[in-house]
């Protein structure tokens, strides 16, 4: 009978150790990932002259072009813009086309690039070339 008590006590101790390792309250616990999707509520017209836009592609099947306010670009004034491109996937690229513009990142590469583009009045399109039917967007530039 003393042998059974030892086995039972050992089993309970092992269970307690296993449970203690499953999500303790340490501040060094696993990092939390948060994904945020921004949906524009109104059309925002962004003016050029030093304005920086943010372009992003990946890591999943996401692609976006946002203005300084964090909203999706729908309309821009003609002018010169800086675009900070964040290509986060070797399976995607960011490709911008329109009047006088045809710039893209490579599909097999990742990283950050900064482009300076002069946008003229007209329609512009951005896409991931390998997944163009599902990863794309459009905006208009006005004079």
C-alpha atoms as one frame of an Amber mdcrd trajectory, in Angstrom:
protein
   0.000   0.000   0.000   2.825   2.514   0.663   3.991   1.877  -2.921   0.604
   2.934  -4.301   0.688   6.179  -2.326   4.143   6.955  -3.727   2.972   6.278
  -7.287  -0.155   8.412  -6.780   1.826  11.267  -5.225   4.382  11.148  -8.041
   1.598  11.192 -10.640  -0.046  14.211  -9.032   3.281  16.030  -8.849   3.934
  15.402 -12.549   0.469  16.691 -13.456   1.025  19.844 -11.413   4.357  20.502
 -13.150   2.798  19.940 -16.577  -0.112  22.299 -15.845   2.215  24.981 -14.474
   4.035  25.093 -17.804   0.823  25.694 -19.760   0.423  29.465 -19.718   1.743
  30.875 -16.490   1.388  34.555 -15.797   4.978  35.524 -16.666   5.475  38.745
 -18.599   7.876  36.814 -20.850   5.124  34.558 -22.199   4.544  34.065 -25.930
   3.951  37.166 -28.051   0.442  38.078 -29.139  -0.242  38.745 -32.813  -2.925
  41.242 -33.764  -4.213  41.770 -37.297  -6.045  44.975 -38.110  -8.037  45.653
 -41.254  -8.789  49.255 -42.117 -11.941  50.016 -44.072 -12.373  53.578 -45.304
 -15.576  55.216 -44.125 -15.336  58.222 -46.435 -13.392  59.185 -49.498 -10.244
  61.010 -48.520  -8.319  63.114 -51.006  -4.636  63.285 -50.157  -2.509  66.155
 -51.430   1.022  65.594 -52.758   4.060  67.751 -51.941   5.960  65.493 -49.585
   3.126  63.133 -48.705   4.217  59.581 -47.902   1.964  56.647 -48.728   2.353
  53.139 -47.297   2.174  50.104 -49.585   2.080  46.614 -48.134   1.852  43.096
 -49.563   1.721  39.842 -47.621   2.408  37.886 -45.575  -1.031  36.388 -46.307
  -3.145  37.285 -49.322  -3.307  40.979 -48.425  -2.281  44.042 -50.387  -2.897
  47.675 -49.549  -2.005  51.270 -50.274  -2.803  53.702 -47.460  -2.434  57.414
 -46.913  -0.977  59.228 -43.906  -4.337  58.828 -42.134  -4.085  55.017 -42.378
  -7.093  54.788 -44.701  -7.076  53.066 -48.072  -6.117  55.445 -50.883  -9.074
  56.176 -53.148  -8.290  59.634 -54.551  -5.048  61.621 -54.702  -4.163  65.031
 -56.071  -1.643  64.989 -58.916   1.934  65.488 -57.744   5.012  63.782 -56.367
   4.640  61.184 -53.610   6.941  58.968 -51.596   5.720  55.386 -51.286   7.151
  53.187 -48.544   6.697  49.626 -49.814   6.762  46.731 -47.344   6.960  43.425
 -49.249   6.504  40.712 -46.630   6.301  37.567 -48.751   8.414  35.660 -51.258
   5.153  34.557 -52.905   3.900  38.080 -53.714   4.979  41.428 -55.121   3.621
  44.973 -55.135   3.161  46.314 -58.686   1.897  49.870 -59.308   0.851  50.993
 -62.792  -0.801  54.098 -64.227  -0.016  57.228 -66.247   3.786  57.287 -66.484
   4.286  54.796 -63.597   5.242  51.109 -63.761   7.095  50.080 -60.586   7.212
  46.763 -58.786   9.020  44.693 -56.205  10.245  41.208 -57.107   8.092  38.168
 -56.416  10.904  36.123 -54.882  12.231  38.928 -52.684  11.083  40.557 -49.482
  11.982  43.762 -47.718  11.297  47.447 -47.700  11.762  49.888 -50.572  11.080
  53.587 -50.927   9.822  54.894 -54.241   9.374  58.488 -55.386   6.656  58.714
 -58.023   5.025  61.568 -59.897   1.343  60.829 -60.328  -0.602  62.507 -63.100
  -4.374  62.787 -63.432  -5.865  59.401 -64.297  -6.541  55.927 -62.959  -3.896
  53.810 -61.196  -3.854  50.132 -60.324  -1.788  48.054 -57.923  -1.654  44.296
 -57.708   0.324  41.211 -56.817   1.277  39.846 -60.234   0.975  36.109 -59.392
  -2.406  36.670 -57.693  -3.752  39.655 -59.653  -7.368  38.456 -59.707  -7.645
  38.485 -55.898  -4.919  40.849 -54.684  -5.420  44.273 -56.247  -6.693  47.793
 -55.817  -7.380  50.976 -57.738  -7.326  54.698 -57.076  -7.806  57.886 -59.044
  -5.528  60.886 -59.311  -7.168  64.257 -59.940  -5.558  67.460 -61.166
